[in-house]
Amino acid sequence: MCDQMHQTNATLLFNIIKNRRSIRRYNNKPVPQELILRLLEAAMWAPSAHNRQPWRFAVLTQTTDKDRLAQAMGARLRVDRTADGDDPDDIERDVARSYARLTGAPVIIIIGTSLIDMDRYPDPQRSRNEWTMATQSTAMAAQNLLLLAHAGGLGACWVCAPLFVPELVKEVLALPDDWEPQGLITLGYPAQERTKPREPVQSKVIFL
Ligand SMILES: Cc1cc2nc3c(=O)[nH]c(=O)nc-3n(C[C@H](O)[C@H](O)[C@H](O)COP(=O)(O)O)c2cc1C
């Protein structure tokens, strides 16, 4: 490939990376199945520790599934925040917002990690490192998905809630035992535009 083509590709990719925002409101247009599969394929071209591909995805497009998940997560949120002693009106607003966000997304993709193919160690430190590598790999896959979604005119947002209730998510969706839900991605055609700043490069980097 010639230098000029490299430069054009790099500029295009940089702009896709820079212009992607977390989109939380979607219109009703359904996302074609082929497009969802394409996003998942892009996710799976991410690098992964030992190339073990520990990412797992569960795709929800049916209203009943999204509703069941949102109801169950909302109920748990209410219980947890009540135990924290939070204001009941705040809690109900939070529960309603979470329900609307999840059920308002045409597609929900649960992001999970499985350790089933990762190395096993007898000691906790190396076991923890292996777990960290698996979750790092999963996050890289999710970023591929977010970027291709944006490049394809879709909007998406990573939502952390399943990380707080992994067993509940597994039970409600009957996910395999070895899956560890890490988060979910809401996906659809965007009904909002967002801007978000970043801190200067120099504030996060040391050149040695
Ligand atoms: C690990 C992780 C967890 C996140 N959890 C949530 C979440 O629970 N709800 C939400 O609305 N956004 C969530 N986000 C999106 C961030 O708020 C968003 O990426 C950040 O504010 C920067 O905005 P941008 O993605 O539009 O650049 C999460 C992002 C990451 C990477």
The ligand as a Gaussian input file, in Angstrom:
#p B3LYP/6-31G(d) Opt

LIG

0 1
 C      -16.382000       0.567000      31.510000
 C      -17.391000       1.619000      31.120000
 C      -18.581000       1.701000      31.830000
 C      -19.553000       2.622000      31.451000
 N      -20.755000       2.606000      32.087000
 C      -21.728000       3.437000      31.674000
 C      -23.021000       3.360000      32.262000
 O      -23.291000       2.526000      33.115000
 N      -23.964000       4.230000      31.820000
 C      -23.691000       5.154000      30.834000
 O      -24.587000       5.899000      30.469000
 N      -22.481000       5.242000      30.256000
 C      -21.503000       4.408000      30.648000
 N      -20.280000       4.446000      30.035000
 C      -20.006000       5.442000      28.978000
 C      -19.169000       6.591000      29.532000
 O      -19.959000       7.399000      30.365000
 C      -18.607000       7.401000      28.349000
 O      -17.787000       6.567000      27.572000
 C      -17.784000       8.597000      28.825000
 O      -18.578000       9.513000      29.509000
 C      -17.117000       9.313000      27.651000
 O      -18.094000       9.702000      26.700000
 P      -18.009000       9.247000      25.180000
 O      -18.046000       7.746000      25.156000
 O      -19.220000       9.837000      24.529000
 O      -16.737000       9.792000      24.619000
 C      -19.302000       3.527000      30.386000
 C      -18.087000       3.433000      29.687000
 C      -17.158000       2.486000      30.033000
 C      -15.887000       2.378000      29.220000

